[in-house]
Amino acid sequence: MEVPPFIPAERKYTHEVLRESISSSAADHGQMVLITGGLASGKTELLGAVAEFANESGALLLTAAGARDEQRLQMGVMWQLLHSASLPPEVVDRATSLIRVEALDDDADDKAVRPTDTGQLHGLSALVLELARTRPVVISVDDVQFADHASLQVLLYLRRRMRSARIFMALTEWARPSLLRSVFHAEVVRRPHRRIMLGRVSRDGVAELVEHRLGATSRVELAPRCYQITGGNPLLVQALIEDHRAGAGAGETFRQALLDCLHRWDPDLIRVAIGLAVLNEHATPELVGGLLGMKPTTVTQMLAVLDGAGLLRSGRFRHPEIRTTVLYSLTTELATQLHARAAELLYEQGAEPIEVARHLVGADAVPGDWALRVLRQAAEQPLGSGDVELAGRSLELAIRECGDESERRCLRIALVRWAWRFNPAAAARHLPSLHDALRAGVLARHEAMPIIRHLLWNGDLQAATESLEALAVTAGRADARAVTELTFSYGWIYGSPLRLLAGKEAARPPAVRRGAIEDGLSGAEHVLQGSFLGDTIPEAGAIALLLLEYAGERRKALFWHETLLGEAERRGSTTWQAMLQAVRAAIALRQGKLLEADDQAKEALNALHPQSWGVLVGLPLCTRVLANTALHRHGKATELLDQLVPDAMFDTVFGLHYLHASGHHHLAAGRPLAALDDFERCGALMKEWDLDIPAAVPWRTDMAQAHLRLGSTGKARVLLTEQLGRLGPGPSDVRLRGITLRVKAAAGPVPERVLLLQEAVQLLERCDDHRELAYALADLSQAYREQGELSQARLTARRAEQEGKVCGATSLAALLSPGKPNSKPARPEHANGALILSDAERRVASLAASGHTNREIGRKLYVTVSTVEQHLTSAYRKLAITRRADLPMALAGEAETTAAEALAPA
């Protein structure tokens, strides 16, 4: 049995009206109900209720539907009515003799056509009245506005004579002015009748429908969105519910229902909907009419229909999905024609270039020189985030269609400037021709600067050098600010001075040497104080912010970061936003905020296509590797290191950072020899480039940690002493001094260890690095414990735990074990399967092998007897022995294996 449709509470009165009218007509009180409604308002569904009530009452149901294509088929609706039910043969024969269905000629004026004689009208009306004497008759005509003229005359004739007959007549019409024939409509509404006006379903009604079909939870979650998209249009509400049940959101059912109802209405309606979709926020009745060749009054009528159907809000489509559906329904040819015409109309009205360009790009055509100018202007005006892609496509279209080589070159330079702000990779295919033009001396100096910036960004030093040489002999002056920023960023990215131009205008970059961080501050502040996103190059701004951070000016760095980020977001400058996020991630990492650092660096990498990052991809990538390594996400760190990076990156400072990050990953994963190899390469390059700045990459401290893991305490101490000797009293070296002292403490005896760690804690507290401070506090707690100061050890351990939580670790143990980068975790297995002893275990085992008692060992090492016993037990297990007498031979074998591993290649 078919389930009856659900009726919202607000529409139940219409069903009561129909049921009451049908009952009244069955008692010799003929009734007529005129149902008026807008687009897809539920008129036909209501006629379904009429049929249901007729069947319940035992009435004879006669149905018909008007159709636009059959309007010229005279008596077509009457033929439908008298052939829609099983009538006695004699009645059918009589009806057939009275109805003469004929089509009007194409050139006939159907408004002048009348039934051939009154006998036909009287005969058909009499036939229906006679049927009503034997049983009630229900006449249902859908879309009466499309009924043929002859049938309407019969219905009017019958309407005048059915007041005392058992006849009920239900007609539906569209709620649109001037659509029904004026004589018929005036006659119908003049006589007694009932009228039902169907509008859209309210918010509560939509909520009822959603709850009935999908349940109470969906009423809360889906109903508001459903109303927002459909405006309460019953047909679209049902379609959206079906899509939701299929898990598709606003999917194919919704789109098809929308297009069906638009096409079913007057042909002008879908045309106006298309015009509205094409012109969007610029749509007015006049412009839509000009686009489609329609009268503005007709457009206004169609807009009223769309508004009544709930598809519009303030004269625009109420939801982007509706506009998208209409646009996607266009053929390519029609879309091209409409967008080209829209561009012309808007251009003539003086619209903004970006709005005209939107349609030129949509048409994929340039109809004249005026269009080339518009496309160029559109790319140069300030852009919001939504217009970024459009500006690039505008320039690409202009370049493709431009026939003048000189103008095409200017357009390519404009595209390079645009790409610099939003998508550096988009300029790649235009660089070779511009590079050739630069070498040929065709470009002016100010035109050459963006090209050189892209070449350096992508690590193409040879092409950049050739361009600089050609630029040196070019007439004219380069932009002094651009030259200064380029030399500044080059010096700090490539680690060497850049001689751009001959003469005084070529400002030299700050010296890149030991202690150069403070020296570079003046250049950094000069870049930031004059920064304007349309002019300042992103890498110069990023380097300036990092220098402030390295120099201990974190507050100033964060101030400028927020200032520039707000401007970048306002302008929609994707490259700037990505670079600033990468800088913020690097600062968060130096604060020990590991989760924040990883999230920020991930957002930065996602903001630009991998090819758009060029050599600067090392900045966010290395931050992610270090953060995930510190959080013991070694699988993720390995995955990041496996990503392809430009070979040219290893010729930059970011290549050094990459080696630093890779080394620490190896160290945390228990591969100290591989880590040592990375750190040594890093140090060699920094010396070769005269870029041995500890605050940038502390390779000596890194190598010392690797040597400590390998048991080479002496080598570690030499490196750490050298590192401390290179650090000055300036704020840029405070953090690194604290880290270096902490590592040095691990290479010394307990009494010295406590003093070094106390100083390290004091220094790290000053620079707000929670991770390094957590490490130092944890080491200090252990040192206190080994000295027997258990109370102090517990207090320090609590502080370490608190600092560890700030880092994003759930506990200090999760941060420090099993492989904290700067600690000494359990050693890996030898090739023969035996475990390597820790330094503490080896010291205890060596003294025990020499004949010292546990108490004597405890006094020598300043640890408790219990600690000595624990270390010996662990040493016995790792060395696979069971008695003290086996220690000398086992220790000798362990030392030989360790030495062999230290000499083996990584």
N, C-alpha and C positions, 0 to 999 in steps of 0.2 A: 504493500500500500504506500502511495506517495505521501511523503511528509509535507504538510502545508507550510508555506513560507512563514517565517517569523515576522510579526508585526510589532514595531515599536509602539509604546504606549501613546505617543503623540499622534499616531496615525490610525488608531483604532476607531476614532469618531467617524472617519470616512467610511469604514466598513459598516458601522451602525447606520449611517445615513443610507447607504445602498440597500442594506437588508430591510430597513423600514420602508423605503420607497417601493421595493419590489413587493413587499407584503401588501402595501396600500393599493398598488396597481392591480393586484389579484382580486381586490374587492370592488371592481368596476370604477376605480379612481385612477385613470391613466396618469402616469408620472414620466417626467423626463429629467435626467441629471446630465449636466454639462460639466465634464471634468477638464480643467485647464491646468497645464503645467509646463515647465520649462524643459530644457534639454536633459533627458535621462532622469526625469523626476519620479518615475514609477507609474505613469498613466496606464501603460499596457498591463502592468502587473495588477493594477486595480480592476481592469476589465476581467482579469482572471478570477477575481473575487466575485464579480457579477455573474460569470458563468457558473461558479460554484453555488451561489445562492439560487440561481435559476434551476439548477438540477435538483437542489434540495426541495424546492417548492413544487417540482413537477411541471414547471413552465416549459413552453416551446422556445428554444434558444435559437435565434437567427443572428449570425455574426458576419461581419465584413470588415475590411480594412482599406482605407484609402492609400493610394500609392502615387507618387509623383509621375512615374512613367505611364500610369493608366488614366491620368486625368482627362485625356482626350477620348477615352473609350466610353462613349455615352451609354448610360444604364449599366455600367460595369458593376457598381456597388450594389444596385438592386438585384442583379443577377446573382452576386455572391450571397446576399441575404436569403433569397428564395431557393438557393441550392446548397445551403449550409446545414440543413436538417433533413431528416427522412420524412418527406411529405407524401400524402396519398398521390397516386399517379394522376388522378383527375386534377388535383391542385397544381401539380407540376405542369401538366399540359396547358392549363389555363394561364399559368404564369408565363409560360413560354410564348403563348400567343400574344400576350400583352407586352412582353419585353422584346424590343428590337435593339440589340447591341450593335452599335456602329461606331467606327472611328472617324473623328474629324479630320479633314484634310490639313496638311501641315500649314497651309496659309490661311486657314479659317480662323475667325475670331470667336473663340469659344464662349466669350462673354455674351455674344448676341444670340447664341443658340438657345432655343426653347424646345420643350417637348412638342411632338408633332400635333397633339390635340389634348384637350382636357379629358377626353374619354380614356386615354391611357393613364393619366393621373388618377382619375376616379376608379378605374378598374383595378389598378394595383393596390390602392388604399383600401378599396372594398374587400379585396382578397385577404389582406392582413386583418381587417376588422372581423371578417367571417371566421378566420382561424382563432381569433381571440374569444369567440363565443363558446368554443368547445374547450379551450384551455388557455391559461394565461400565456401571453407572448412577451418575450424579452428580446429587444433588438439592441445589438451591441455593434457600434461602428468606431473603429480605432482610426485616429488621424483623419478626422472628418474634413480637415482643411484641404485634403487631397482628393476628396470625393468628386466625381464628375458632376457637371451642372445638372444633367437630367435627373440623376439619382437624388440630388439635393432637393429638386423640385418635388419629387415624390415624397421625400421625408417631411418637407414642410406641409404638403397637402395632408399627409397622415397626421402630423402634429396638431393641426387645427381640428381634427375630428376624433381624437382619442381620449378626450377628457372623461368620457363615461365608459370607456372600454377597458378591458383587462390587458392593457399594454404598458410595458415599461421600456423606455428608450434611454440608453446610455451612450453618450458621444464623448469622445476625447478630442481636444484641440491643443495646438501649440500656443503657448503664452508669448505671442509675438504680434505687434500691431500690424494691421493692414494685410494679414495673411488670408483670413477667411473672407469669402465673398460678403460684401457689406449687406446685401438684401437678405441673404440667408441668416447671417449672424444677427441682424437687427430683428428679424422675425422670430428667431428662436428666443432671444433674451426678452422680447416684449411679452411673450406669453408666460403664464405661470410655469416655473421650473425651479429646480434646485441646482446650485452650482458648487462645485468642489474645486478649490484652488490648491494645487499641490506645489509646495516649495521644497527647499532642501531640508534634510534631516538635521536636527539640532545636535549640539555636542552630546547631550544626554542620550539622544536617540542613537547616535553612532556608538556610544558606550554600550547601550543595550544590545545592539547588533553584534558588536565584538564579543561581549560576554556570552551571548547565546551560542556563537559559533566556536569560540576559542577558550572560554572559561573566564572566571573572575580575575585571575592574575593578569590576563591579557587586557582586561578592561583598564587596569591601572597603567600598564606598560605601553600598550599599542594604541588604545583609543585616542589619546591626544594627538599622536603623530598621524593617525588615520584621518582625523578631522582636519589637521593642518594641511595635509596633501590634497584631500578631496573637497573640502569646504562643505561636507555633508551631502554630496551628490550620491544618491542611493546606489546607482549602478557602479560607480567607481569605488564606493565603500566595499561593496560585495567583492569586486575584483581584487582589491587590495587584501581583503581577508583571505581570499583563495591563494594569492601569492605568498602570504605569510604562512599559510598552512603548508605550502610547498617549500618554505624556507628561502624565499627569493626576494623578500622586501617588496619594493615596487617593481614587479617583474613583468613578464610577458603578458600575463592575464590583464594586468592594469593597463599596459600600453595598448593592447588590442582593443579593450573596452573603450578607452578614450578615443582612439581613431575611429572605431565603429560608430560611436554616437556623433562625432563631428561630421563624418561622411554621410550619415543618415539624414541629417538636417538639410536645410537649404544649402545649395552649392556655394553660395557666398560665404557661409559660415566657415568652412574649412579654409577658404582663401584668406579670410580676415585673420583666422587663427595663425596661418602661415606668415602673413605679413606682420602680425604682432610678435611672433617668435623671432623673425629675422631682425626687426627693428628694435625689439626689446625695450629698454628704458627710453628710447627716443620715439616710440610709437605715439602718434596722434592720429585722429581720424583723417586729417589732411595728408600726412605723410604716408599712412597706410594706403589711402586712396591713390596717391601719386605712385606708390610702388606697384599697386595692383591694377591701376586703370579703373578704379571704382569711384563712385560719388561718395563724398564724406558722409552724407546722410545715411547711405546704405551701410557704410562701415560702422557708424554710430549704432544703428539698429542691431547689427551683428555683435558688437561689443556688449550691448545690453543683454543679448541672449547668453553670451559666454559668462557674463557676470551673474545672471540669474541661475546659471547652472553650477555656480560655485567655483568656476575655474579661474576667476580673476580676483585680485585684491588691489584696489586703487588703480585700476586700469592696466595692471600687469598680471601675467600668469602668477597664480598664488604660490606655486612651487616649481623649482628648477626642473623636476622630473617631467612636468607637463610640457614645458618649453622644449626640453631635450627630445621628448617623444615626437612632438610635431616636427622638429627640425630633421630628425633621423628618418622621417617618412618621405622626405623630399628626394627626388632623383638628383643625381650629380649635376645634370644639365640645368635643371630648374634652380637648384641652390646657387649655382654659378651666376645665372641671370639675375636672380633676386639680390644677391650680395653686391653685384656690380652696380645695379640700379640704386640700391640703398646707399652705396658709397657716393654716387653722384648727387643724390638728393641731400645727403648730409653735408657734403662739401659745398653745395650751393647755399645751404643754410648757415654756413660758417661754423660747423661743429668742430670740436677739438680734433687735431690730427690723429690722435690715438684711436678715436671712435671711427673716423673714416677709414683708417688703416685696418681696423678690425674686419670691415666688410671687404676691403681689397684682398686681404689674406684669405678670407672665406671664399672669395671668387677665384683666388689664385690667378689673378690677372692684373695688368697695369694698363688701363684704357687710355692713358695719355701722359704727357709730361707733368701735368698737375698731380697725377697719382704718384709719380716718383718723388716729387717734392714732399708730398704728404707722408709717404713712407719714411723718408729721411727725418722729417720733423717729429714723427711719432716715436722714433727710436731715441731722439735726443732730449725729449721733454722729460721732466721728473716722473718716475714711474712708481706705482704701488706694486705690491707683490703679485697682484692678479694680472698685471700688464707686462711682466718680465718676458715671458715666452713670446708674447705677441710682438714685442719690440724686436726680438731676434728674428722672428719669422718675417717681419716687415722688411728688415734689411736683406735677408736672404732672397726674398722675392724681388726687391729692387735690384740687387746685384744680378740676378738671373735675367731680368728683362731689360736692363740698361744697355743701350747700344754704344755709348760713348766710353772709351777706355779710361779717360781721365776721371770722369764721373764715377765709373765703376771702382776705380782705385780709392776714391774718397769714401765710397760706400763700404768698401772692405775695411778701411781704417776705422770707420764708425762702428762696424761690426766687431772689430778687435777691441775697441773701447768698451762696447756693450758686454762682450764676453768676459772681459776682465772683472766685471762687477757681478755677473750672474752665472756664467758657465764657461770657464776658461777653455774647455775642450772644444767648444763650438768654433773657436778661431783657428783651429789646427790646419784645416785644409786651405785657409786663405793666407797663411803665413809664408809659404814658399814664393808665391807671386809677389807679395809685398817685400819679402827679403830681396828678391831679384831687383825690384824697383829701387830699393834703398841702395844696393850696391851700384846700380846704374846712375845714382845721383839724382833720381827723379823726385824723391821725397824731401820735404823740408825737415829740419831737425825736430820741430814739435810733432810732426807726423810720425817720425821714426821711434820716438820714445816708447809708445805702447807696444810696438813690435819687439823691441829689445827686451822689454819687461817679460813678454810672453816667452821669448827664447830662453831667458834666464830661469824663469819659473819652471820650464820644462827640462832644464838642465842641458840645453844645446849650447854649450860654451863656444864651440867653434863658430857656429852661425852668429852668435852674439858678438864674438870678437871681430868677425868680418864686417858686421854691421857697424860696429863702433869705429872701425878703421875708415869705412866709407863715410861715416857721419862726420869724422874729423875734418874732412875736406869739403863738406857741404856748406853752402852759403846760408847765412841766417843764424839766429841764436836759438838755442834750446831753452825750454822752460826751466829756469833756475831751480825752482822747487822740485820739479820732477827729477832733475839731475841729482840734487842733494839726497832725495829719498832713495833713488836707485843706488847710489854709491853707498849710502848707509846700510840698506838691506843687503846689498851684495857682500859688503865686508863682513857682515855678521852671519851670512848664510854660507858663503863659499870660503870664508876664513882668510881672505887676502884683499889687499886694496884693489880698487877698480879705477883705472884711468879712463874716464869716459871721453872727455873732449880736451883739446888743447886750449890753453888760455885760462883766465881767472875764473870763468864761469863754472869750470869743472871742479866743484868742491871736493876735497879729499875726504875719504871716510875716516872715522876715528881709528887710531892705531889698534890693531888686533894683536895683543901681546899679553904677557903676564900682568895681572892687576888692571886689565883694561875695562872691567865692568864699571867702576866708578868713572873712568874716563869717558865711557860711552853714554853716561847719563845726560850730558848736555845735548848730545845729538838726539837721544830718545825724547827728551822733553820738547825739543825744537819740533820734532815730527808731530808729536801729540798736540801741542799748543796750536799748531796751524792746521790740524787735521780737518779735512772736509771730505766726506766719503766719495764725492764725485771726482776728487783729484788725488787724494792720498792713496798710495798703493797698499793693499791689504797686508802684504808681507812686511812692509816697513812699520805699519802700526803694530803688527803682532810682535816683531822683534823689539820694538820700543817698550811694549808692555812687559815682555819677558826680562828685559834688562832692568826695568824698575823692580821686578820681583827678585832677580838675582842680587840686586844691590841692597836688598832689605827694605825697599820702599813699597811694601805690599798694599798699604792703604791707598797710596797714590795710584798704584797699578789697578786696583779694583775700582777706584773712582773713574778712571779713564775707560776701563773696560765697560762699565755700566753705561757711561755716556755714549761711547761709540756703538754699543750694542743697540741701545734705544734708537739711535739714528739709522743704523743698518736695518732694523726691523721696520722702521717707518718707510724707508726707501725700498724695502724688499731686496736689498743687496745680498744675494745668497753667498757670494764669496766672502764678503766681510763677516757675515754671521758665522760661517763655518770656521774662519780663522779665529774669530773671537771666542767661539766655543772651545776650540783647541787650546787656546791660551788659558781659558778658565779651567780647563781640565788639568793642564800642567800645574797651575797654581794650587788646585785642590789636591793634587798628588803630593806637592811639597808641604801641604798642610796635614798630610796623612789621612785625608778623607778619601778612602780608596773607592768606595762605591760611587760617590759623587764624581770622582775623577773618571772612572770607567764609563759612567753614563754620559757625562759631558763629551768625552772623546768619541764615544759611539755616535752621538748625535751629530758631532762635527763631521765624522766620516760619512754619515748617511746624507748630510746636507748637500754634498757634491758628488758627482759621478767620480769613481776612482781615477779615471783619466784626467779629470779636471784638477786633481790635487797636485799633479806634477811632483817635483822633488820635495815639496813641503808636506807630503803625506807622512813623512817620518815623525812629525810632531805629534799628531793625535794617535798614530799607530803605536809609537813607543810608550806613550802614556798608558794606553790600554794594556800593553804587554806587562809593564811594571806593576800596574794596579792588580791585574789578574794573578800575576806571580805572587805578589804579597798576600793575596787572598787565598793562595793555594789552589787556584783554578788553573792547574798546569795544562790541562787539556785545551782550555780556551787560549792560553798564552801560546801554546804550540800552534794552534790553528791560526792565530794572528801572525805569527812569525812565518808561517807557510804561505801567506798571501804574497802575490807578486808585487814588487815595488820597482820603480825605475832604476836602472843601473846607475844613472847619473846621481841618484840620491846619495850614493856612497862617496861622492866627491864633495859633499856638503857637510855642514855641521850636524845635520839631521842623520847623516850616515854614522857619525860618531855616537849620537844618542841611540841609534839602532843597535850598534855593537854593545853599548852599555846595557841596554834592556835585554838583549839576547844573552849576554854574559850572566846577568842576574837570574835569568830563567834557568840556565844550565846549572848555576850554583844551587838554586832552590830544589832542582830536580835530582841533585846528587851527582852532578857531572863537573867536578871542580876543574879538571884538566881542560875540558871544552870551554868553561868559563874563562880560565886563565888565557886561553888563546884569543878569545874575543877582546879581553881587557888589554892584552899586549898589543894587538893590532890597533886598538883605539889610541893607546898611548903613543905608538910610533907615528901614527898619522898626525896627532896633535903636535908632536915635536916637529915633524916635517913641515907642517903648515904654519909654524910659529904661532900656534893657537893653544898653547899649554896653559889654559885658564882653569884652575881647579873647580871654581864655582859652576862652570859650564858642564864639564864631565870629570868627576874625580877618579880618574883611572887608577891612580896609585892606591887609593883606599880600596877600590874594587879588587885590584890584584892582591892586596894584603889579605882580604877576606878569602880569596881562593887559596892562597898559600897556607892560611890557617887551617882550611879544610884538609889540605894535603899534609899537614903536620910540619910544614916548613916555617916554624915560628921565627927563626932568625931572619929569613927573607922578608917576612911580614913586618917585623919591627923596623927594618931598614927603610922599607917603603913608607911606613907610617911616619917615621921620624922626618923623612924627606918631605912628605906631604905637609906636615905641621910647620916645617920651616918655610914653606912657600905661602902660607896663609898669613894675611895681615890682620890688623885690628879692626878693619872696616866691617860694616854690617853685612857686606856680601859674603864674608867668610865665617860668620858666626855659626851658621847651621852646619857647614862642612867641618869646622873645628870640633863641634860637638859629636858628629858622627865618627870622625877619625879617632877622637879620644875613646869613644866607646869600643871601637874595634881594637885599638891598642891595648885596652884593658884586658881583652881576651887573650892577649899574647904575653901577659905578665903575671907575676905572683899575686896572691890574694891581697896582701896589704896595699900594694901599689894599685891593684885593680879597684879597690874601693875609692881611693882618692881620685883616680881618673874618671870613674863613673859618676862620682858626685859632681865633678866639674862639667862633665858631659851633660848631665841632667840640667844644671844651671844654664848652660848655653842653649840647649834645645828648648827650654821653657821660654826663652826670649824670642825664639823665632816661630813659635806656634806650629810645630810639626808634631802632630799627635802620634804618628806611627813611630818615628825615630825616638820620640820621648818614651813611648811604651817599651820599645826595645831596651833603651838605656835603664829604665826603672826595673824591668824584669831582670836584667843582668845584675843590677845593683842589689836587688832583693836576694838573688842567689849568692852574691858575694857576701852579703851580711849573714846569710844562713851558714856559709862555709866558715865564717869567723865565729859562729856561735851566737850572733846577735839575732835571736829568733824573733823577738818582738819587733825590732826595726825591720826585719825581713818581711814580716807579715804586713806591716803598714805600707811598705814600699810596693809589695805585691798588689795590694788593693788599689793603689794609685795607678799601677801599670794596667790593671784590669780595666779601670775607668777609661784610661787613654785608649786602650785597645778597642773598646766599644765605640768610641768616637770615630775610629777608623772604619767602622762598618763591620767589624768582626763580632760574632755573637759572644765570643769570650777571648781572653788573652791567649788561651791555649790554641784556639783556632788560628790566631794570628802568628804565633811563634812556633808552633809545632806542625808537622815534623821538619819543615825546611825553611825557617825564616831566613831571608837573604843574608843578614849580617850576623847570624848566630852560628853556633857549631852543633849541628844536629848529629844524630847517629850516623856513623860513617857507612858507606855502602859495602857490599860484600866484595872480597877478593875474587879473583877468577877461580880459585880452588874451593870457594864456598865458605871459607872462614870469614868471620866478621872482623872489621877493623875496630880497634879500640879507640875510645875517645881519649882526648888529652889527659883528662883527670884519671881515667882508668889506667892509662899507660904509666903515669907518674906513680900511682899507688902500686901497680904490678912490678915496676922496676925496683922500687925500694924493697918490696917484699922479696923479690928474687935475689937481692943483695944481702938478705938475712935480717932485715929490720922487722921488729914486732909491729903489730897493729897499733899499739899505743905510741911507739916511736914514730911511725909513719904519720899518725894524726898530729903529733907535735910539730913535725917538720913541715907539714902541708897546711897547718892551721885548720884542721877539720876534726870532727868528732870521730871516735872509734867506730861508731855505728856507720858513719859515712864510708870509712875505710873498708869495713866489712861488705857494704853494699857494692862498692867498686870492685873488690876482689871477686865477689860472687859473679858479677857481670863479666869480668875478665875471664874467669874460668870457663863460663858458658861459651863466650865468643871464641876462645882459643881451643875449645874442645878438650880441656884437661880437667882432672878431678883433685889434684893435690898441689901443694905449694912447691914441691921439689921439681915439678915439671915446668915451672915458670921460665927459668933462664933459656932453655932450648926453644920453648914456644914463642918467647918474645923475640929471639933472634930470627926465627922464621918469619914472624909478622913484619919485622923491620925490613927484611930483604924484599918481601912482596910489595910493601909500601914504596920502597925506593924504586923498584922496577916499574911500578905504575906511574910514579912521578916522571920517569924518563921516557915513558911510552908516549907516542903522539896521541892528540886528543881525538 
